[in-house]
Structures are given as structure tokens and as C-alpha cells.
């Protein structure tokens, strides 16, 4: 089978690239290892009812550049307001040192650490980590900042470049905010995939081009021939060297892959009658630190989402499913002591580090790796191209970065 371009990966990046090329008149095929499209955008129905759970991306980050390729305005959506009031009974709740933080304590770096990156941006040093920036803060301020970093970057502050946080804060430019879709995120993915040629359920194992043209070989032994290849393999898969490149990738690109970090997330879904009242967002030092409501399918039943990233996710990664459910229950008892009875079947979770074809949630920049995204994004030998959130300098870690190609 011969094509102008073979795109590896049917996540948002691969589908967006294939769509652009198809519209330009190219013969394109998309090869996907999973038995579904979407990659790290995954709308699931774990209870086999109308309750949708977003195991992957859940928010759309809107900016002027998005409209050029991906007009999200046509989908009903609701803006997310991340900065809210402190204190019990308010929309935003912060639980530290065994109690809810009151509104009177929302002052200085504590408030900044929980609601913005301003405190970090103002004190970064070249090649330093976020942990270096916050090391002189009070213990509570450090805990608050660490919880925020793990919720946003899915990594321990010690392994996150403070300079990269500054770059992220500056990069969004004409940023219009974050939005949740009124319907399932899969509707966006289906729209991107419309009328594309996509082959599912057969992972690529080798990309070879000793002589023209390139040959792409799958686990099932299928062979595709193309003049150009676009790899949207997640950084975790590249780090694991799960696909053989022949000839090997350049030394500079391989070093960039090794230096960049792949954060992990364990995501939790609780099906219950809403016991969280007007909660918009809660965070803490529990095993599952972060929680927010995700929607309902009608009167009486709704979903509460939980999130453990970075060090919190790593602590859960080696546990059995039964023990993870135990940690989930302990977190719920701490943050919502009067919650109604919840059965094991009402608790679902997904650990992205255990996903063979993702091997993590999304990328981050450790200290000293600030230039690596640019290196990863550059073409290799003029026929092998890389795309995806890990390659985008302005909008990394997001679906926005995945669908926009520089």
C-alpha cells in the first residue's frame, strides 16, 4: 500500500495533520495502535449507561490560533473559572493540615500558589526547578504550590523547570480561557476524523528508509510505503523505544527525547447522587488530591472526578486495583466525611502509566531541557516529521498544542 504520507497515531495531532494533508490533495493513511481513535482524548462509558467519563483531556484551551484550524466555537461549551473563593462552602476548597483553609488565610503567596503561577514566575532562576523556587516558603505554602504543580503539570516540583513555567505563562498570548464541552470530547475527535482513512488496532513496530521510499511495518506484518512519515507517537512511547527507527534517530533528537519528562496521571470517576454541593474544585494532600464535578445524565446521578498527578500518581502506580480503591475511599472520607455509601462498582479509575500506547499522560520540561521541544519538533532527514503536544513550544501538554502545527 503506497501513500504520499503515513501518519502514525490517530490522536488529535495525527487526525489534524491527516486532515490538512487530505484537504491539500495528498493520499494519506493514519495508523493507530489502539482499537479506537482519540489517543489521550478518550470519552468512555464505564458503567455502560449515559454517564460519560473523560479519562483523557477534559478541557479545551482557547486562543486565536485555534480558530485557524479547529473552530471550536461551533460546539456548545462552558467557560471554566479556575480562580475562586477560598473557604468551606465556597466553590473552591483547599484542605491542608487536617482542615479547610478559610477565606482569611487567602493572602500573599498562599493564594498565589493555589491560583496562578505568578509567584513562581517572579522568582525563577536559569536551570532551576520549581522546588528551588519554593524551598524558602512556609511548609503550607510549599504544599499548596506542590499540589497545584501536580494538578497542572503532572510532575513533582523538583522535576519541573521553573523557566518552562515562565515560558508557558508568557506563551499563550491572546489566550481566551479554558472551556468544557457541553457534550462528550469524542465529538471533537469524530469531527477531525471524518472521512479520513484510518487503520485501527495494529501498532507500528518499525519505520525504515535505507532507500527510498519509507516503509512502515506493523505488528501484524502489514507494510505501508510512503514518501513522508509523520510520527505523533506520545513521548512515553518514544522514550521506551517501542518503535524501531531505521536508520536510528539523530543523536540530538534522541537526547531531547531522553531529557524531556513524561508525567503520569491516575484519574478517578465516582458515580453518586451529588454530595459535593456547589463544589467547582477541591485540592488537598490526600492520595487523590484534586476533585471536581464532571456532569450528570439526569436527576439524581452525577460524576465526581478525581486526579492524582506526579508524585501522587507514582505512589499509586505500584498498588493493586483493590488498594487503589482503598486510597480513593480514604481520600473521599477525608474531604467529604458525610458522603453517602458508594459501592466498588461506583468507583472507576484509569492509570495512564499502564497504557501501553501512551506510557504516561503528557510531557513536561525538567531543568536543563528547556530547548528540547524545539529539537523534537524539527524534521528528521526531511522525510520524517514529528507532531503532538510534546513538540509544541507555545501550547505543550494540551490538545490545542497537539492540533496546531508550526
TIMARVEX-644912 format. One record per residue (C-alpha): residue number from 1; x, y, z. Coordinates in steps of 0.05 Angstrom, whole numbers. Layout:
num,c1,c2,c3
NUM,X,Y,Z
...
//
This chain:
num,c1,c2,c3
1,0,0,0
2,32,65,-24
3,15,134,3
4,41,205,-1
5,42,208,75
6,33,157,130
7,12,188,196
8,26,146,258
9,-25,157,313
10,-99,174,310
11,-99,222,368
12,-115,295,360
13,-47,311,329
14,-49,255,278
15,-120,268,257
16,-108,343,250
17,-46,332,208
18,-80,280,164
19,-140,326,153
20,-95,383,130
21,-58,338,82
22,-121,305,55
23,-151,373,42
24,-88,392,5
25,-99,333,-42
26,-49,284,-12
27,-61,209,-6
28,-58,197,69
29,-70,139,116
30,-70,142,193
31,-44,81,231
32,-68,73,303
33,-45,21,353
34,-108,24,395
35,-177,-1,374
36,-205,70,378
37,-187,139,354
38,-171,197,401
39,-107,175,435
40,-104,213,501
41,-172,243,487
42,-217,187,510
43,-291,192,525
44,-311,127,560
45,-376,99,587
46,-350,54,644
47,-419,40,672
48,-450,25,604
49,-501,79,613
50,-507,152,592
51,-454,176,642
52,-393,196,602
53,-324,199,634
54,-266,236,602
55,-206,193,620
56,-161,238,580
57,-166,311,561
58,-225,346,591
59,-214,420,577
60,-204,459,513
61,-153,516,517
62,-177,571,470
63,-134,622,434
64,-134,658,367
65,-90,605,334
66,-142,551,348
67,-194,583,304
68,-148,578,243
69,-150,503,244
70,-201,480,294
71,-263,523,301
72,-287,500,370
73,-339,555,372
74,-388,511,336
75,-391,463,396
76,-433,483,457
77,-384,497,514
78,-379,527,583
79,-322,571,608
80,-282,546,667
81,-263,596,721
82,-203,569,757
83,-196,627,807
84,-249,626,860
85,-262,639,934
86,-226,603,990
87,-262,572,1047
88,-311,517,1065
89,-378,522,1030
90,-349,562,972
91,-336,536,901
92,-261,528,910
93,-239,487,970
94,-169,475,997
95,-156,423,1051
96,-88,424,1085
97,-63,406,1155
98,-128,369,1171
99,-175,427,1158
100,-205,471,1104
101,-168,536,1093
102,-211,596,1109
103,-221,659,1068
104,-180,700,1118
105,-119,657,1101
106,-123,673,1027
107,-66,723,1028
108,3,730,998
109,39,671,967
110,-13,621,993
111,-66,649,948
112,-18,658,890
113,9,588,896
114,-61,559,892
115,-90,601,836
116,-34,624,790
117,39,617,770
118,56,689,788
119,96,672,850
120,139,623,811
121,146,668,750
122,171,724,794
123,227,684,826
124,255,635,775
125,328,625,761
126,362,594,700
127,362,518,702
128,328,517,769
129,268,474,788
130,202,497,816
131,223,463,881
132,283,510,883
133,236,570,877
134,190,549,933
135,241,520,982
136,241,581,1027
137,165,586,1031
138,127,563,1092
139,110,489,1094
140,37,502,1079
141,55,546,1020
142,101,492,993
143,46,440,1000
144,-3,486,964
145,45,500,907
146,64,427,900
147,-10,407,896
148,-21,459,842
149,41,436,802
150,19,363,805
151,-52,383,783
152,-27,424,723
153,39,393,702
154,31,321,730
155,101,322,759
156,138,333,824
157,161,406,830
158,233,381,837
159,229,354,765
160,197,415,732
161,237,472,703
162,217,538,733
163,239,571,668
164,189,529,630
165,133,552,676
166,152,624,659
167,152,607,584
168,84,575,590
169,56,635,626
170,81,681,570
171,66,637,511
172,-9,637,510
173,-13,709,484
174,-84,723,463
175,-110,668,508
176,-186,668,515
177,-193,618,572
178,-209,545,585
179,-275,512,565
180,-311,447,578
181,-353,420,522
182,-427,412,536
183,-423,343,504
184,-370,289,501
185,-300,307,479
186,-304,249,430
187,-349,292,386
188,-289,337,371
189,-247,277,353
190,-300,247,309
191,-305,313,272
192,-229,314,260
193,-231,241,236
194,-289,250,188
195,-276,215,121
196,-202,201,136
197,-172,133,121
198,-155,104,188
199,-129,34,205
200,-140,14,278
201,-114,-39,326
202,-46,-54,295
203,14,-18,326
204,72,5,283
205,137,-31,302
206,186,-4,251
207,197,58,208
208,252,45,157
209,283,84,100
210,351,59,80
211,330,71,8
212,270,109,-20
213,213,106,-4
214,200,96,70
215,170,30,95
216,126,27,156
217,116,-42,186
218,62,-61,237
219,58,-115,290
220,12,-156,245
221,63,-153,188
222,28,-102,145
223,74,-59,104
224,59,13,82
225,102,52,34
226,105,128,35
227,148,187,14
228,137,221,81
229,120,199,151
230,91,239,208
231,100,209,277
232,53,232,332
233,75,177,380
234,69,201,452
235,134,220,486
236,127,160,533
237,127,112,474
238,188,146,443
239,225,143,510
240,211,68,514
241,237,58,443
242,176,16,428
243,183,33,353
244,248,19,315
245,273,75,271
246,320,52,215
247,365,89,207
248,365,110,280
249,342,179,301
250,395,232,305
251,435,237,369
252,406,306,384
253,334,283,376
254,346,221,419
255,378,264,473
256,317,311,471
257,271,251,479
258,311,226,539
259,315,295,572
260,241,313,567
261,196,285,620
262,131,246,614
263,84,259,672
264,34,209,698
265,-38,216,719
266,-86,169,755
267,-156,194,740
268,-216,173,783
269,-291,175,769
270,-344,168,824
271,-417,155,806
272,-464,180,860
273,-520,226,879
274,-485,293,884
275,-458,302,954
276,-407,356,935
277,-460,412,931
278,-432,474,896
279,-360,449,891
280,-321,473,830
281,-252,449,850
282,-220,419,913
283,-148,401,927
284,-110,372,986
285,-53,327,1007
286,-95,264,1003
287,-75,204,960
288,-124,232,908
289,-110,306,918
290,-155,340,868
291,-230,334,854
292,-283,368,812
293,-354,352,787
294,-358,327,715
295,-432,326,697
296,-494,284,702
297,-541,242,660
298,-605,265,693
299,-635,277,762
300,-601,242,819
301,-538,214,786
302,-473,251,771
303,-398,240,766
304,-344,268,812
305,-275,265,781
306,-210,256,820
307,-139,268,798
308,-71,246,823
309,-11,271,784
310,64,268,791
311,88,241,858
312,16,225,879
313,6,183,816
314,73,149,825
315,53,128,895
316,-9,94,867
317,24,62,806
318,50,0,842
319,-14,-15,881
320,-65,-67,863
321,-133,-45,839
322,-163,-62,906
323,-112,-20,943
324,-122,39,896
325,-196,36,910
326,-179,36,984
327,-138,100,975
328,-195,131,936
329,-243,116,993
330,-195,145,1044
331,-190,210,1004
332,-265,215,999
333,-274,204,1074
334,-224,259,1089
335,-252,311,1042
336,-326,291,1043
337,-337,257,1111
338,-412,255,1104
339,-415,226,1034
340,-467,172,1021
341,-449,99,1013
342,-410,85,949
343,-403,15,922
344,-339,-11,889
345,-376,-11,823
346,-388,63,830
347,-312,75,832
348,-273,73,767
349,-202,96,752
350,-151,97,696
351,-75,97,705
352,-42,128,644
353,27,99,660
354,-2,30,649
355,-28,48,580
356,19,11,532
357,9,60,476
358,16,124,517
359,61,106,576
360,42,169,613
361,-6,228,610
362,32,286,578
363,101,317,574
364,137,368,617
365,205,402,616
366,255,384,671
367,310,433,690
368,362,437,634
369,314,411,580
370,284,479,560
371,307,474,487
372,286,402,476
373,215,413,449
374,243,452,391
375,294,397,376
376,240,344,378
377,195,383,331
378,247,392,276
379,242,345,215
380,290,286,213
381,325,276,145
382,269,317,111
383,221,258,106
384,206,241,179
385,166,292,217
386,143,295,289
387,80,326,318
388,40,325,382
389,35,362,448
390,108,346,467
391,133,381,404
392,94,447,411
393,133,503,444
394,75,550,456
395,19,503,477
396,51,439,505
397,12,389,547
398,-54,407,513
399,-99,384,456
400,-90,455,430
401,-16,443,422
402,-30,375,391
403,-74,401,335
404,-34,463,318
405,28,451,276
406,83,503,269
//
